[in-house]
Amino acid sequence: MYEKIGISDNVVELSKKVEKDVEEVFKQIDEVCEYNTAKVLSAFQKYNISDMHFGSTTGYGYGDVGRDTIEKVFAEVLGAEDCLVRSQFISGSHALTVALFAFLRPGDTMLSICGKPYDTLDKVIGIEENNSSLKSFGVKYEQIDMIDDDFDYEKIKNRVLQGNVKLIEIQRSRGYSTRRSITLDKIEKVVKLIKENNKDIIIMIDNCYGEFVEKYEPTSFGADVIVGSLIKNLGGGIAPNGGYIAGRSDLVEIAAERLTVPGQGKEVGPSLGMNRYILQGLFMAPSVVKSSLKTAVFASKMLEDLGYKVVPRYNEKRSDIVQTIEFGSADKVIKYCQGIQKGSPIDSNSVPEPWDMPGYTDQVIMAAGAFTQGSSIELSCDAPIRPPYIAFMQGGLTYEYGKIGVMRAVSNLF
């Protein structure tokens, strides 16, 4: 059977060894999944979710009981006072943009304390010139780079004490940088430091790729607001689009008024038949995140055994679903991404090539044989074509599909 989908016998044998080596790590992932599953079920039961909440509204979306209850469920699950959950968000980058434009005013300063944010925010912030950027509206931007995969606590404290910082942004996942993803213990430590020295600064976490990887979310450790996408972890591979902004109720309301209309905020926004998909996606999310993590761990161990540098290693602590593999050459990183495409259920006959993707500085190759366009909770792999030629792999709706996809990609290297 494996031969029919292009997987070599050597890779099949290697996979058996790898699965034995990762058994203990898989048990830890199962434990976290069970905890988060109980958390989701508890929220569903607390708010008495029924088929009434699957209903739909159009137009203005007034009185959408399902939409309003979904936001209460999400807030409960994420440990937040309130939450804005809308299909009108087209991506995580869109949700982040809405939040930034909601919280920042001309003359304010935004400070990133984990280096430069993800590439798609370059033109949003004004790192790259754009007539619609925060910079063009008079918002200032500063950044403090991390040191050895940890925050530069002393520099952060000194900058906070200087004043004139309105918002601090922390990107939990690594994006296309070479640093590691940021674990919650580090987020807790830096949030405490900031709040001790200036309690008025808004701390915003880009939570994309991180939900349900650990038992808690950054809001449990003092973050004011977290932002994410529903075509990543929390959508469970079922929500066809959408995003969320969760945290302090006053900040969520400001964000809602930026997304919709000042004075109307969360009261408007039709669900357009999305409620059931969002609820079912959230219900499945802990299990799907578990599958994605197991896929990442499997890939990490297999590629490490083949001599490639991987981050994180299979048995290292994770804070997101992203696995990176350093290939050292454009040819190999392209072949691996093309192998992921060949192991996908959708468009497996397509051959991805590097191209000038909007929002990115370098050419990017993206393998994404997904049911939902751009979904990265489904097995996908992308890489900017620049040294040291690192592939960023994430997702896997089931572990079995994810495992087979990785095996097909590895077979494509030979």
C-alpha positions, -999 to +999 in steps of 0.1 A: +000+000+000+028+025+009+043+020-026+011+032-042+015+066-025+052+069-032+067+059+002+099+038+001+104+007+021+134+023+039+112+051+051+085+027+063+111+008+084+125+040+098+090+051+108+086+020+130+118+029+149+108+065+152+074+057+167+090+036+194+113+064+203+086+090+207+061+069+228+067+088+260+063+122+243+030+111+227+017+102+262+024+137+274+006+151+244-024+129+252-025+142+287-027+178+276-053+170+250-075+153+276-073+183+299-082+208+271-110+185+259-125+187+294-121+224+294-140+228+261-167+204+271-172+223+304-177+256+285-202+240+261-222+227+291-219+259+311-236+279+283-261+251+275-251+248+238-280+234+218-290+233+181-307+267+186-272+281+186-265+267+151-290+293+137-279+320+112-284+357+107-279+380+077-276+417+071-268+436+103-268+404+124-289+419+153-299+394+180-276+366+169-279+343+200-256+317+185-228+342+177-231+359+212-230+325+230-200+313+209-181+344+222-189+335+258-177+299+252-145+311+236-139+335+265-144+307+290-120+284+272-094+310+267-096+323+303-106+358+291-132+383+303-146+386+268-140+375+232-147+387+197-151+356+174-161+365+138-160+350+104-154+385+091-117+381+101-101+367+070-069+356+087-048+358+119-029+388+103-062+405+097-073+400+134-039+413+146-043+443+123-077+451+136-064+449+172-034+471+165-054+498+148-080+496+176-056+500+205-030+525+190-034+562+183-012+588+165+018+595+187+016+561+205+045+537+205+042+500+198+071+478+211+078+443+200+099+425+226+106+393+206+123+408+175+105+416+143+070+402+140+058+379+112+064+391+076+028+398+069+028+426+095+057+445+080+034+467+059+008+468+086+033+483+111+053+503+085+086+484+087+080+483+049+065+515+036+028+515+030+002+543+028-022+524+051+004+514+078+004+523+114+035+544+107+015+564+081-010+573+109+018+585+132+022+554+153+059+547+163+074+512+163+104+499+183+117+464+189+139+445+213+155+413+200+156+381+221+189+368+235+195+330+233+157+323+227+147+343+258+136+379+265+161+406+271+146+413+305+169+441+315+165+461+283+127+456+284+125+469+320+146+499+311+125+507+281+092+503+300+105+527+328+113+553+301+075+556+295+057+564+263+050+528+253+013+521+247+014+485+236+038+456+238+034+428+213+047+393+218+045+367+190+043+333+207+052+314+175+085+319+157+072+330+124+100+329+098+126+338+124+153+314+136+143+318+173+123+292+191+086+296+200+080+312+234+068+290+262+042+302+287+066+302+316+087+328+298+055+348+289+044+347+325+078+360+337+080+389+312+043+399+317+050+401+355+081+423+349+062+447+326+032+450+349+053+456+380+069+486+362+040+499+342+005+484+347-010+506+320+008+491+291-014+469+269+003+435+265-009+418+233+000+382+224-001+369+189-014+335+199-015+319+164-004+283+163-002+281+201-038+274+213-042+240+232-005+231+229-003+237+267-030+235+293-033+273+297-033+304+275-014+336+280-045+353+294-041+331+324-008+348+331-017+384+329-017+391+291-043+418+284-054+405+250-046+375+227-053+372+190-056+342+168-071+325+137-098+299+132-080+283+102-053+274+127-057+256+160-090+267+174-109+260+141-102+223+144-100+220+106-138+226+104-142+263+106-137+276+070-124+310+081-125+335+110-104+347+139-107+359+175-096+387+198-099+377+235-090+394+268-100+424+288-136+433+281-128+470+274-102+461+249-124+435+232-151+461+228-127+487+213-115+460+188-152+452+180-158+488+172-128+489+149-140+457+131-176+469+127-188+505+136-182+527+166-213+526+188-224+492+175-193+470+181-203+434+190-240+440+185-236+437+147-220+412+124-241+384+108-230+348+114-241+338+078-245+301+087-210+298+104-221+291+140-222+253+138-188+251+120-172+274+146-186+254+175-178+220+160-143+232+151-137+243+187-151+210+200-126+191+178-097+215+183-080+198+213-078+165+194-067+181+161-040+200+179-029+167+195-026+152+160-006+182+147+018+179+177+023+142+172+029+148+135+055+174+144+072+152+169+073+123+144+088+145+117+113+160+141+127+126+152+127+112+117+145+141+101+169+143+130+177+106+125+185+115+089+210+141+099+190+173+096+189+201+122+154+203+137+139+228+161+124+218+184+139+183+189+113+156+193+115+156+232+118+193+238+090+214+252+067+230+226+046+261+227+032+259+191+025+233+164+053+244+141+082+222+133+113+235+115+138+215+095+170+231+083+179+217+049+209+239+040+201+241+003+172+254-018+170+221-037+163+200-006+138+224+010+119+226-023+119+188-026+106+184+009+078+209+004+069+192-029+068+159-011+043+172+015+021+183-014+024+148-030+012+134+004-018+156+006-055+147+000-062+178-021-041+189-052-016+161-047-010+162-085+002+199-082+038+208-079+044+239-058+072+262-068+087+293-051+069+325-060+066+362-050+038+358-025+021+391-014+032+402+020+065+384+020+100+398+013+116+366-002+102+341-026+082+315-007+073+279-015+040+267+001+028+231+001-009+231+012-031+204+000-059+215+023-097+215+023-096+251+034-074+276+015-046+288+037-054+264+066-023+256+086-040+232+110-041+209+080-007+195+071+012+222+053+048+232+048+063+264+036+097+280+033+112+313+024+139+307-002+168+321+017+197+307+037+198+285+058+168+271+039+145+262+067+111+245+061+083+254+085+059+225+088+027+225+108-007+208+111-022+174+106-060+168+110-052+132+121-019+118+132-021+090+107-026+114+077+002+136+091+026+108+096+020+095+060+024+130+046+058+133+064+069+099+052+060+109+016+080+141+019+110+122+033+108+097+004+109+127-020+143+137-007+160+106-022 
